[in-house]
Amino acid sequence: MNDYLKKLQLSDRLRDTVVRSIIQSLNLPLSSRGIDIGCGIGSNTILLATAIGQTGHVMGVDLREELLRHARQSAMDKHVSRQLAFQKADMYRLPFADNTFDWAWSMDCAGYAQGDKRSLFREMARVVRPGGAVFIAGWSSQQLLPGHPALEAKLNTTTGGIAPFVRNDPPNSHFLRTLGLLESVGFTGCKAQTFTGDIQAPLSRDSREALLSLLAMRWGTPKAELAADAWAEFRRICDPDSPSCIIHLPDYYGFFTYTLFRAKTKDASRP
């Protein structure tokens, strides 16, 4: 978990700008109450709390206590701990009363859930007040290996490359089919929007470390699923000690996208 936590911290540096753009687009009401489902190390939770002002409050939930400990410390370091709380919880059985929150947010978590997504979305709706908002965001594409399109295509067909979608899952469970799933459980005003993050040379030392961490998180170690020559090429262009490493390209440019789905819970005062 320590290695995973470090990769999260490093890759957050590259995602920060696009995440801020997404959160700004939410137009969250000042002083509102929200929940961050699958909050991880709390990076997004802190940005959400900042967006709703000092009198608002965000509850971050996750199943991994080690990540929650880091999130609590980050909130204290950034002097926003009064606006935040973190709790270990199962997103399918949230330990909160009905209509507790004004909105619910989940990034790289609820949209990728395995199993019955409809029951998960119903649970999210349960804890949000009538007429409140639900936001589900997730990584949706990338071009991060300029000059190696065939290799990147092969990586995208590995288990890690198609994750979190599982090969045997039905097509309607894919993340980009979230609109239909939300509508099927009674959400209204369902919309989608895609945001782009850029990575461009010259890369600072921090950016180089962050990019390598992002590549490792995106594709993991797909040795068993790649031909020997493809695996060797992947290792070579991700080895910072190799002159062929992707981070040394003077003209490096890559991008990734996050897609946001937004919807409203049914307002009981309206027919």
C-alpha positions as CSV (number, residue, x, y, z in Angstrom):
1,M,0.0,0.0,0.0
2,N,2.9,2.4,0.7
3,D,4.0,2.2,-2.9
4,Y,0.5,2.8,-4.1
5,L,0.1,5.7,-1.8
6,K,3.3,7.2,-3.2
7,K,2.2,6.8,-6.8
8,L,-1.1,8.5,-5.9
9,Q,0.7,11.5,-4.4
10,L,3.0,11.8,-7.4
11,S,0.4,11.3,-10.1
12,D,-1.9,13.9,-8.4
13,R,0.6,16.5,-9.5
14,L,-0.4,15.9,-13.1
15,R,-4.1,15.6,-12.5
16,D,-4.4,18.6,-10.3
17,T,-5.3,21.1,-13.0
18,V,-7.9,19.0,-14.7
19,V,-9.5,18.0,-11.3
20,R,-9.7,21.7,-10.3
21,S,-11.4,22.5,-13.6
22,I,-14.0,19.7,-13.1
23,I,-14.7,20.8,-9.5
24,Q,-15.1,24.5,-10.6
25,S,-17.6,23.3,-13.2
26,L,-19.8,21.8,-10.5
27,N,-20.8,25.2,-9.1
28,L,-21.2,23.7,-5.7
29,P,-23.3,25.9,-3.4
30,L,-21.4,27.7,-0.6
31,S,-22.0,26.3,2.8
32,S,-23.3,23.1,1.4
33,R,-22.7,19.6,2.7
34,G,-21.3,16.9,0.5
35,I,-19.8,13.4,0.5
36,D,-16.7,12.2,-1.3
37,I,-17.1,8.5,-2.0
38,G,-13.8,6.6,-2.4
39,C,-11.8,9.6,-1.2
40,G,-8.5,7.9,-1.1
41,I,-5.7,10.2,0.2
42,G,-8.2,13.1,0.3
43,S,-6.8,15.3,-2.5
44,N,-10.2,15.8,-4.1
45,T,-11.9,16.1,-0.8
46,I,-9.8,19.1,0.1
47,L,-10.5,20.8,-3.2
48,L,-14.2,20.2,-2.7
49,A,-14.1,21.7,0.8
50,T,-12.3,24.7,-0.6
51,A,-15.0,25.2,-3.3
52,I,-17.8,25.4,-0.8
53,G,-16.2,27.8,1.7
54,Q,-15.4,27.7,5.4
55,T,-19.0,27.1,6.5
56,G,-19.4,24.1,4.2
57,H,-18.5,20.5,5.1
58,V,-17.3,17.4,3.2
59,M,-17.3,13.8,4.5
60,G,-14.7,11.6,2.8
61,V,-15.2,7.8,2.9
62,D,-13.0,5.0,1.9
63,L,-12.4,1.4,2.8
64,R,-8.6,1.8,3.2
65,E,-7.6,3.1,6.6
66,E,-4.0,3.8,5.6
67,L,-5.3,6.2,2.9
68,L,-7.7,7.8,5.3
69,R,-4.9,8.5,7.8
70,H,-3.0,10.3,5.1
71,A,-6.1,12.2,4.1
72,R,-6.6,13.4,7.7
73,Q,-3.0,14.6,8.0
74,S,-3.2,16.4,4.6
75,A,-6.4,18.2,5.8
76,M,-4.5,19.3,8.9
77,D,-1.5,20.4,7.0
78,K,-3.7,22.6,4.7
79,H,-5.7,24.0,7.6
80,V,-9.0,22.7,6.4
81,S,-9.6,19.9,8.9
82,R,-12.6,21.8,10.4
83,Q,-14.4,21.6,7.0
84,L,-13.7,17.9,6.6
85,A,-14.2,14.5,8.2
86,F,-13.0,11.1,7.1
87,Q,-14.6,7.8,7.9
88,K,-14.0,4.2,6.9
89,A,-17.2,3.0,5.1
90,D,-18.5,0.7,2.4
91,M,-20.0,2.7,-0.4
92,Y,-22.7,0.1,-0.9
93,R,-23.8,0.5,2.7
94,L,-23.1,4.1,3.6
95,P,-23.5,4.7,7.4
96,F,-25.5,7.9,7.0
97,A,-29.2,8.7,7.3
98,D,-31.4,9.5,4.3
99,N,-31.1,13.0,2.9
100,T,-27.9,13.8,4.9
101,F,-26.0,15.6,2.1
102,D,-26.7,18.2,-0.6
103,W,-24.5,16.4,-3.1
104,A,-22.3,13.3,-3.6
105,W,-19.1,13.1,-5.5
106,S,-17.0,10.1,-6.5
107,M,-13.9,10.2,-8.7
108,D,-12.2,7.0,-10.0
109,C,-14.4,4.9,-7.7
110,A,-18.2,4.6,-8.0
111,G,-18.1,4.8,-11.8
112,Y,-15.8,1.8,-11.9
113,A,-17.5,-0.3,-9.3
114,Q,-17.8,-4.0,-9.9
115,G,-21.1,-5.7,-9.3
116,D,-24.5,-4.0,-9.2
117,K,-23.9,-0.4,-10.0
118,R,-27.6,0.3,-9.8
119,S,-27.7,-0.5,-6.1
120,L,-24.7,1.7,-5.6
121,F,-26.3,4.6,-7.4
122,R,-29.5,4.1,-5.4
123,E,-27.4,4.2,-2.2
124,M,-25.8,7.4,-3.3
125,A,-29.2,8.9,-4.0
126,R,-30.5,7.8,-0.6
127,V,-28.0,9.9,1.3
128,V,-28.5,13.0,-0.9
129,R,-31.5,15.2,-0.3
130,P,-34.3,15.4,-2.9
131,G,-33.2,17.6,-5.7
132,G,-29.6,17.3,-4.7
133,A,-26.7,16.5,-7.1
134,V,-24.6,13.4,-7.8
135,F,-21.3,13.7,-9.6
136,I,-19.4,10.7,-10.9
137,A,-16.0,11.2,-12.6
138,G,-13.4,8.9,-14.0
139,W,-10.4,8.5,-16.2
140,S,-11.7,7.8,-19.7
141,S,-8.8,7.9,-22.2
142,Q,-5.2,8.9,-22.8
143,Q,-2.4,9.3,-25.2
144,L,0.7,9.1,-23.1
145,L,3.3,7.3,-25.2
146,P,4.0,9.6,-28.2
147,G,5.9,7.8,-30.9
148,H,4.7,4.4,-29.7
149,P,1.1,4.2,-30.8
150,A,1.2,0.4,-31.5
151,L,2.6,-0.3,-28.0
152,E,0.1,1.9,-26.3
153,A,-2.7,0.1,-28.2
154,K,-1.4,-3.2,-27.0
155,L,-1.1,-2.0,-23.4
156,N,-4.7,-0.9,-23.6
157,T,-5.8,-4.5,-24.3
158,T,-4.1,-5.9,-21.3
159,T,-6.0,-6.6,-18.0
160,G,-4.6,-3.5,-16.5
161,G,-5.2,-1.5,-19.7
162,I,-9.0,-2.2,-19.8
163,A,-9.4,-2.0,-16.0
164,P,-11.6,-1.3,-14.2
165,F,-13.8,-2.7,-16.9
166,V,-13.8,-6.5,-16.6
167,R,-13.7,-8.6,-19.8
168,N,-16.9,-10.6,-19.0
169,D,-19.0,-7.6,-17.8
170,P,-22.0,-6.7,-19.9
171,P,-21.5,-3.7,-22.2
172,N,-24.0,-1.5,-20.2
173,S,-21.7,-1.7,-17.2
174,H,-18.9,0.2,-18.9
175,F,-18.1,3.5,-17.3
176,L,-19.1,5.5,-20.4
177,R,-22.6,3.9,-20.2
178,T,-23.2,5.7,-16.8
179,L,-25.8,8.0,-18.2
180,G,-28.2,5.1,-18.9
181,L,-27.5,3.5,-15.5
182,L,-28.3,6.8,-13.7
183,E,-31.5,7.3,-15.6
184,S,-32.6,3.7,-15.0
185,V,-32.6,4.2,-11.2
186,G,-34.6,7.5,-11.3
187,F,-32.0,10.3,-11.6
188,T,-33.0,13.3,-13.7
189,G,-31.1,15.8,-15.7
190,C,-28.3,13.4,-16.5
191,K,-25.4,14.9,-18.5
192,A,-21.9,14.1,-19.4
193,Q,-18.8,16.2,-20.1
194,T,-15.2,15.4,-20.8
195,F,-12.2,17.3,-19.6
196,T,-8.6,17.1,-20.9
197,G,-5.3,17.3,-19.0
198,D,-2.1,18.0,-20.8
199,I,1.5,17.1,-20.2
200,Q,4.1,18.9,-22.2
201,A,7.9,19.3,-22.3
202,P,10.1,20.6,-20.9
203,L,9.3,18.4,-17.9
204,S,10.5,19.4,-14.4
205,R,12.0,16.7,-12.2
206,D,8.7,16.5,-10.3
207,S,6.8,16.2,-13.5
208,R,9.1,13.4,-14.7
209,E,8.5,11.4,-11.5
210,A,4.8,12.1,-11.7
211,L,4.6,10.9,-15.3
212,L,6.4,7.6,-14.5
213,S,4.1,7.0,-11.6
214,L,1.1,7.7,-13.8
215,L,2.3,5.2,-16.4
216,A,2.8,2.6,-13.7
217,M,-0.7,3.2,-12.3
218,R,-2.2,3.1,-15.8
219,W,-0.7,-0.1,-17.0
220,G,0.9,-1.8,-14.0
221,T,3.2,-4.6,-15.0
222,P,1.6,-6.4,-18.0
223,K,4.6,-8.7,-18.7
224,A,2.5,-11.9,-18.8
225,E,0.1,-10.4,-21.4
226,L,2.6,-8.8,-23.8
227,A,4.9,-10.4,-26.3
228,A,8.5,-10.3,-25.2
229,D,9.5,-7.5,-27.6
230,A,6.6,-5.3,-26.5
231,W,7.4,-5.9,-22.9
232,A,11.0,-5.0,-23.5
233,E,10.0,-1.8,-25.3
234,F,7.6,-0.8,-22.5
235,R,10.4,-1.4,-19.9
236,R,12.9,0.6,-22.0
237,I,10.7,3.7,-22.4
238,C,9.7,3.7,-18.7
239,D,13.2,3.3,-17.4
240,P,14.5,6.7,-16.3
241,D,18.1,5.5,-16.6
242,S,17.5,4.7,-20.3
243,P,18.2,7.4,-22.9
244,S,15.1,6.2,-24.7
245,C,12.9,6.9,-21.7
246,I,9.8,8.8,-22.6
247,I,10.5,11.5,-19.9
248,H,13.7,12.6,-21.7
249,L,11.9,13.5,-25.0
250,P,12.5,17.3,-25.7
251,D,9.2,17.4,-27.6
252,Y,7.1,15.2,-25.2
253,Y,3.4,15.9,-25.3
254,G,0.7,13.7,-24.0
255,F,-2.9,14.0,-22.7
256,F,-5.5,12.2,-20.8
257,T,-9.2,12.7,-20.3
258,Y,-11.6,12.6,-17.4
259,T,-15.3,12.3,-18.0
260,L,-17.9,13.7,-15.6
261,F,-21.4,12.5,-15.2
262,R,-23.8,14.7,-13.3
263,A,-27.4,14.1,-12.3
264,K,-30.1,15.2,-9.9
265,T,-32.0,13.1,-7.3
266,K,-35.7,13.2,-7.8
267,D,-37.4,16.2,-6.2
268,A,-40.3,15.0,-4.1
269,S,-42.1,18.3,-4.4
270,R,-42.4,18.0,-8.2
271,P,-44.7,15.5,-10.0
